[in-house]
């Protein structure tokens, strides 16, 4: 049996690459609903058609895709510090309205504090988090 995505549920994620596994940075991630996922997919995909041959070229921008998933799927972060290693950084949150629905998101200025590889890793976990469970796949 399939189950609905719980949009309000969150999960704690610790990167296996965190250099301090005793006091790691914890990412609190949440699911991305279908409308928001469609919006992200559309923003990150470009389709062009050659007028002569009618060949289609589809291009997906993986960094922008990861950045947008991270922006909307990361809900909180614990034990994350500024470059000096002593100043704790909290997420700066904002709101974006997409198709009439307000979505909470991290500000673009805040995203600049995260390494691109870490954004990609956490974004991948956000996408995995809302996927089908092993039980749903089995059925």
Buried (B, 14 or more C-beta within 10 A) or exposed (E): EEEEBEEEEBBEBBBEEBEEEEEBBBBBBBBBBEEBBEBBEEEBEEEEEEEEEEEEEEEEEEEEBBBBBBBBBBBBBBBBEEEEEEEEBEBEEBEBEBEEEEBEBBEEEBBEBBEEEBBBBBBEBBBEBBEEEEEEEEE
